[in-house]
Amino acid sequence: MATLNVFSQPLQPSISFSFSSSNTYYNIPYHSKFNFFSNSRHFSPFSTHFPKPGNGSAWLPNSSTSSGTEYRKGRVYSVFPTKPAQVSSVQDLYEFICSGPLLDKIDMTQEDVTESIDKWVLYGHYLCRLFQLNELFLTEPQKARIYHYYVPVFLWCENQIAQHQSEFKDGEDTPPLVIGFSAPQGCGKTTLVFALDYLFRLTGRKSATISIDDFYLTAEGQNKLRDNNPGNALLEFRGNAGSHDLTLSVETLTALTKLTREGMKMKLPRYDKSAFSGRGDRSDPSTWPEIEGPLTVVLFEGWMLGFRPVPVEDVKAVDSQLEIVNKNLEAYYDAWDKYIKSWIVIKIKDPNCVYQWRLQAEIAMRDAGKPGMTDDEVRDFVSRYLPAYYAYLPTLYSQGPNGSDPKHLLTIEIDEGRNPILAA
C-alpha cells in the first residue's frame, strides 16, 4: 500500500482521517506537530524551482492524461519570498485556512473545512511536493498561495465538475467540463492551471489544458493580418482579437468535448513563440501532444477569454485602433466562450500591473543568463495589449464573461503579489 512519509518520531495521535485518492487508500494520523514533509527530490516528477521573482510561464503544460503530462522544459520563476514561517499544528493550519479570502466565494463554512480537512491537507501536501516546498517551514506567502488560493480553487472546480456530471444519466456519455480562466498576462494563471492539472491527475481524473495562445494564426496568416491592417499597431503582432485561427479553435474544442470514452485520442495544437525571431508560428503537428479520453475536465486559459464587444464610441475613446479589434471580437463567443460552462476570472485593480509583472519576468530571465526583452521592448510589448484591457475589463468585471452563468463563476481579486484578497 502506498504511504506518505510521516513523522520519524511521532507523538500521540489526536486526530485521524481516512480517505482515498487515485484508487489508493490512506489512513494518516495527525499529531500536534503538522509534519509529513518528504524530500521532494524523491517525489517530484518534474524539475521545478523557485529561485527568483518573475513569471511562471515556463511551466506551460502541453497535455494532461492520467498517465503523465509532457511539459515544456524551462526554469520556473516565482514571487515566493524565502523567510520561514513554521506550520506548527493542524489547528494552526485549520485557522489559517478559515481566514482565507475565498471561503465565502466557494460557499464553504468553517464546518465544511472541518469535514473536508483531509482533502485540504492532502492537496496541500501534493502541491508542496510539486513545488518542492518544505511543508514544515512554509513562508506566509507560500501558505497563502497554497491554502488561500490553489486548494480552494481546486475544491471549487471539483464541485463544478460534480454539478456538471449530475446532469447526465448513468451510462450516458458525459462530456468533460470546460473551465475557462480569464486573467491578465503575468498574473499567474498558467501556474494556477498547472497546479490544478497536477491535482486532477493525482486524484485519478484525466484533464487537458489548452491556451488561447495555441490558436494563434500561422506566421503566414499573421503576416496577412498585418498587411490588411497597415499602421494598426494592435494587429501588427499576435495577441489581439483577429490574430487567432477561430476555425482551429472550434475544431479543437468540439473534439475535446467529445473525448468521452477509453481509447479515444486526439492531438492538441501548440504554438511556438520563438519561431521567426520571436514573431511566432504554429508548431509542426507532428510535435503536438496527444491526449486520451475519457476526459473529466478541460482547463482553457487566456488573457482575453470572455471579452465581449462594447459600443464603438467606447473603444474609440480608449484607442481608435481598437475599432477593428472590437469588430473581430464579435466572432469569439461562438469560437471560444460558448464551450465554457464554468468560469474563473482573476481580477486586478490596475492593468498597469501587467507591465510590472512582465518586466519582472524579463529581468529574471536576463539575470539567469537567458535572452530577455529590454525595458523599452517590454513597454512596447505591453502597450499593444493595454488598450484592450482598458476597454474590456470593466465589462468583464461588472457583467462576467460573455455568456457566463453567475452560479458557475468564481471571481478572484488579486494584489500586486498575485495573491487573492478580500474584495472591497
C-alpha positions in Angstrom: 0.0 0.0 0.0 1.3 3.4 -0.9 2.2 5.5 2.2 3.2 9.1 2.9 6.3 9.7 4.8 5.1 11.0 8.2 6.7 11.7 11.5 10.0 10.0 12.3 9.3 10.4 16.0 5.5 10.6 16.1 3.7 12.0 19.1 0.5 10.6 20.5 -2.1 10.9 17.7 -5.1 13.2 18.4 -6.9 13.1 15.1 -7.1 10.5 12.3 -8.5 11.0 8.8 -9.2 8.3 6.2 -9.7 9.0 2.5 -8.9 7.5 -0.9 -7.2 9.0 -3.8 -6.3 7.6 -7.2 -7.5 4.1 -6.0 -5.1 4.3 -3.1 -6.4 4.2 0.5 -4.8 6.4 3.1 -5.2 6.5 6.8 -3.0 9.2 8.1 -2.6 10.1 11.8 -2.3 13.8 12.6 -0.3 14.9 15.6 0.2 18.1 17.4 3.1 18.7 15.0 2.0 19.0 11.4 4.8 17.4 9.5 4.6 14.8 6.8 7.3 16.6 4.8 9.1 14.4 2.4 12.3 15.1 0.4 10.7 16.3 -2.8 13.7 15.3 -4.9 12.5 11.7 -4.3 8.9 12.5 -5.3 8.7 15.2 -7.9 8.2 14.0 -11.5 9.2 17.4 -12.7 12.2 19.7 -12.3 10.8 22.8 -10.7 12.5 25.7 -8.9 11.6 28.9 -7.2 14.8 30.9 -7.3 13.7 34.5 -8.3 10.7 36.7 -8.7 9.0 36.7 -12.0 6.6 34.7 -14.1 5.7 31.1 -14.1 5.1 30.9 -17.8 7.9 28.4 -18.2 5.6 25.7 -16.9 3.4 25.5 -19.9 1.7 22.1 -19.9 1.5 20.5 -23.3 -1.2 18.0 -22.4 -2.8 16.1 -19.5 -3.5 12.5 -19.0 -3.8 10.2 -16.1 -0.6 8.5 -17.1 1.5 11.6 -17.3 1.9 15.0 -18.9 4.5 16.5 -21.2 5.8 19.8 -20.0 7.9 22.3 -21.8 11.1 22.4 -20.1 12.3 25.6 -18.6 13.3 27.3 -15.4 10.5 28.4 -13.2 10.4 31.8 -11.6 8.3 32.6 -8.6 7.5 35.5 -6.4 7.7 33.4 -3.2 9.9 35.1 -0.5 12.2 32.8 1.5 11.7 33.9 5.1 10.4 30.8 7.0 7.1 30.8 8.9 6.6 27.5 10.7 3.4 25.5 10.2 3.2 24.1 13.7 0.0 22.2 14.0 -3.2 21.1 12.4 -5.1 23.6 14.4 -2.9 26.4 13.2 -3.4 25.2 9.6 -7.2 25.0 10.1 -7.3 28.5 11.5 -5.2 29.8 8.6 -7.5 28.1 6.0 -10.6 29.6 7.7 -9.0 33.1 7.4 -8.7 32.8 3.6 -10.5 35.3 1.4 -12.0 32.7 -0.9 -14.0 30.6 1.5 -17.2 32.6 1.1 -16.8 32.7 -2.6 -16.6 28.9 -2.9 -19.5 28.6 -0.4 -17.6 26.9 2.3 -18.1 27.4 6.0 -15.7 26.6 8.9 -17.8 23.5 9.5 -17.2 22.5 5.8 -13.5 23.0 6.3 -13.6 20.7 9.4 -15.4 18.0 7.4 -13.0 18.3 4.5 -9.7 18.9 6.3 -8.3 15.6 5.0 -8.6 17.0 1.4 -7.0 20.3 2.4 -4.1 18.5 4.0 -3.6 16.0 1.2 -3.9 18.6 -1.6 -1.6 20.9 0.2 0.9 18.1 0.5 0.7 17.3 -3.2 1.3 21.0 -4.1 4.3 21.2 -1.7 5.7 18.1 -3.4 5.1 19.6 -6.8 6.7 23.0 -6.0 9.4 21.4 -3.8 8.4 23.3 -0.7 9.1 22.3 2.8 5.8 21.7 4.4 7.1 22.4 7.9 8.7 25.7 7.0 6.4 27.4 4.5 6.7 31.1 4.2 3.5 33.1 4.8 3.2 33.8 1.0 3.7 30.1 0.3 1.0 29.2 2.8 -1.4 31.8 1.3 -0.7 30.7 -2.3 -1.5 27.0 -1.4 -4.2 27.2 1.2 -5.8 30.6 0.3 -5.6 30.1 -3.4 -4.8 26.9 -5.2 -6.5 24.4 -2.9 -9.8 26.4 -2.5 -9.9 26.9 -6.3 -9.4 23.2 -6.8 -12.2 22.4 -4.4 -14.5 24.8 -6.3 -13.5 23.1 -9.6 -14.4 19.7 -8.0 -17.8 21.0 -7.0 -18.4 22.4 -10.5 -17.5 19.0 -12.0 -19.9 17.2 -9.7 -22.7 19.5 -10.7 -21.9 19.1 -14.3 -21.8 15.3 -14.1 -25.1 15.2 -12.2 -26.8 16.5 -15.3 -26.2 13.2 -17.2 -27.7 9.8 -16.6 -25.7 6.7 -15.6 -24.3 5.1 -18.7 -24.7 8.2 -20.8 -21.6 9.8 -22.4 -20.6 12.7 -20.1 -18.6 15.4 -21.9 -15.7 17.0 -19.9 -16.5 20.2 -18.1 -14.7 23.1 -19.8 -13.5 25.6 -17.2 -12.3 29.0 -18.6 -9.7 31.0 -16.9 -9.7 34.7 -17.9 -6.8 36.5 -16.4 -4.3 39.2 -17.5 -0.8 38.3 -18.6 1.7 37.7 -15.8 -0.8 37.3 -13.0 -0.1 33.6 -12.5 -2.9 31.9 -14.4 -0.6 29.4 -16.2 0.9 28.4 -12.8 -2.6 28.1 -11.3 -3.7 25.9 -14.2 -0.5 23.8 -14.0 -1.2 23.2 -10.3 -4.9 22.3 -10.9 -4.0 19.9 -13.7 -1.5 18.2 -11.4 -4.0 17.7 -8.7 -6.6 16.4 -11.1 -4.1 13.8 -12.4 -3.0 12.7 -8.9 -6.7 12.3 -7.9 -7.3 10.0 -10.8 -9.1 12.3 -13.2 -8.0 13.0 -16.8 -7.7 16.6 -17.7 -6.5 18.6 -20.7 -5.0 22.1 -20.8 -5.3 24.5 -23.7 -4.4 28.2 -24.1 -5.7 30.8 -26.5 -2.1 31.1 -27.5 -2.3 27.7 -29.1 -4.9 29.1 -31.6 -2.8 31.9 -33.0 -2.7 32.3 -36.7 0.3 30.7 -38.5 3.2 33.1 -39.4 1.8 33.4 -42.9 -1.7 34.2 -41.5 -0.3 36.8 -39.1 1.6 38.5 -42.0 -1.6 38.7 -44.0 -3.4 40.2 -41.0 -0.7 42.9 -40.6 -0.7 43.7 -44.3 -4.5 44.0 -44.3 -4.4 46.5 -41.4 -1.4 48.8 -42.2 -0.5 51.2 -39.5 -2.5 49.4 -36.8 0.0 48.6 -34.1 -2.6 46.4 -32.3 -2.7 43.9 -35.2 1.0 44.1 -36.2 1.8 41.2 -34.0 -0.1 38.3 -32.4 -2.3 38.9 -29.4 -5.5 40.9 -30.0 -8.8 39.7 -31.5 -8.3 38.9 -35.1 -4.9 37.2 -34.6 -6.4 33.8 -33.8 -7.5 30.9 -36.0 -11.1 30.5 -34.9 -11.8 27.5 -37.2 -9.0 25.6 -35.4 -10.5 26.7 -32.1 -13.9 25.3 -32.9 -12.4 22.1 -34.3 -10.3 21.6 -31.2 -12.8 22.5 -28.5 -15.5 20.4 -30.3 -13.2 17.4 -30.4 -12.3 17.8 -26.7 -15.9 17.8 -25.6 -16.4 14.5 -27.5 -13.5 12.8 -25.8 -15.7 10.7 -23.5 -14.5 7.1 -23.8 -11.4 5.0 -23.3 -9.3 4.7 -26.5 -10.5 8.0 -28.0 -7.5 10.1 -28.8 -6.6 13.5 -30.3 -3.7 15.9 -30.6 -3.7 19.4 -29.1 -2.3 22.2 -31.2 0.7 24.1 -29.9 2.3 27.4 -30.8 6.0 28.2 -31.0 6.5 31.8 -29.8 10.2 31.6 -30.6 9.8 30.9 -34.3 10.7 33.6 -36.8 12.8 35.6 -34.3 10.0 35.8 -31.8 7.2 36.6 -34.2 6.0 33.0 -33.7 4.4 30.3 -35.8 2.2 27.2 -35.2 4.3 24.2 -34.1 4.6 21.3 -36.5 1.6 19.0 -35.9 4.0 16.0 -35.5 5.1 17.7 -32.2 1.6 18.2 -30.8 0.9 16.2 -27.6 -1.7 13.5 -27.7 -4.3 13.1 -25.1 -6.7 10.2 -24.5 -10.2 10.0 -23.1 -12.3 9.9 -21.2 -11.7 13.4 -20.1 -13.2 14.8 -16.9 -12.2 18.4 -17.3 -10.7 20.8 -19.9 -8.7 23.8 -18.5 -8.9 26.6 -21.0 -6.9 29.8 -20.2 -6.3 33.1 -21.8 -5.8 36.8 -21.2 -8.9 37.8 -23.2 -11.3 34.9 -22.6 -14.8 36.2 -22.0 -14.2 39.6 -23.5 -17.4 40.9 -25.2 -17.7 43.7 -27.8 -18.6 47.1 -26.4 -20.1 50.2 -28.2 -17.8 51.6 -30.9 -17.7 55.0 -29.2 -16.3 53.3 -26.0 -13.4 51.6 -27.8 -12.6 54.7 -29.8 -12.4 56.7 -26.5 -9.7 54.3 -25.5 -7.8 53.9 -28.8 -9.1 54.3 -32.3 -7.1 51.3 -33.4 -9.4 49.1 -31.3 -12.4 49.6 -33.6 -11.4 46.7 -35.9 -10.4 44.6 -32.9 -13.8 45.2 -31.4 -15.4 44.1 -34.7 -13.2 41.0 -34.8 -14.3 40.1 -31.2 -17.9 39.5 -32.3 -16.9 36.1 -33.7 -15.2 34.9 -30.5 -18.2 33.9 -28.5 -19.0 31.1 -30.9 -15.4 30.1 -31.3 -14.4 30.1 -27.6 -16.8 31.2 -24.9 -19.8 29.1 -25.7 -17.8 25.9 -24.9 -17.0 27.2 -21.4 -19.6 26.1 -18.7 -17.7 27.3 -15.6 -15.5 30.4 -15.3 -12.7 31.6 -13.1 -11.9 35.3 -13.6 -8.8 36.7 -11.9 -9.4 40.4 -11.3 -6.7 43.1 -11.0 -7.2 46.7 -9.8 -4.8 48.3 -12.3 -3.9 47.0 -15.8 -0.5 48.6 -15.4 0.4 45.7 -13.1 0.8 43.7 -16.4 3.8 45.9 -17.3 5.4 45.4 -13.9 4.9 41.7 -13.9 6.2 41.3 -17.4 9.2 43.5 -16.5 9.9 41.2 -13.5 9.8 38.2 -15.7 12.3 39.6 -18.3 14.7 40.8 -15.6 14.6 37.3 -14.1 15.3 35.8 -17.5 18.2 38.2 -18.1 19.6 37.5 -14.6 19.5 33.8 -15.4 21.6 34.4 -18.5 18.8 33.8 -20.9 17.5 36.1 -23.6 15.1 38.7 -22.3 13.4 41.8 -23.6 14.9 45.2 -22.6 12.7 47.6 -20.6 11.8 49.5 -23.7 10.8 46.3 -25.5 8.7 45.3 -22.6 6.9 48.6 -22.6 6.3 48.3 -26.4 5.1 44.7 -26.0 2.6 45.5 -23.2 1.4 48.7 -24.9 -0.2 46.5 -27.6 -2.4 44.8 -25.0 -3.3 47.7 -22.6 -6.0 49.3 -24.8 -7.9 46.0 -24.8 -7.6 45.8 -21.0 -8.9 49.3 -20.5 -11.8 48.7 -23.0 -13.0 45.3 -21.9 -12.0 44.6 -18.3 -14.7 46.9 -16.8 -17.5 44.9 -18.6 -15.9 41.6 -17.8 -15.7 42.5 -14.1 -19.2 44.0 -13.9 -21.2 41.6 -16.1 -19.0 38.5 -16.1 -17.6 36.7 -19.2 -19.6 36.6 -22.3 -22.4 34.0 -21.9 -21.4 33.1 -18.3 -23.8 31.9 -15.6 -23.3 33.6 -12.2 -23.8 30.3 -10.5 -20.8 28.9 -12.3 -18.5 31.9 -12.0 -15.7 32.4 -9.5 -14.1 35.9 -9.4 -10.8 36.2 -7.6 -9.3 39.6 -6.9 -5.5 39.5 -6.5 -3.0 42.0 -5.3 0.3 43.1 -6.9 1.9 40.0 -5.3 -0.6 37.8 -7.2 -2.3 36.6 -4.1 -6.1 36.7 -3.6 -7.5 39.4 -1.4 -10.9 40.2 0.1 -12.9 42.3 -2.4 -13.5 45.8 -1.4 
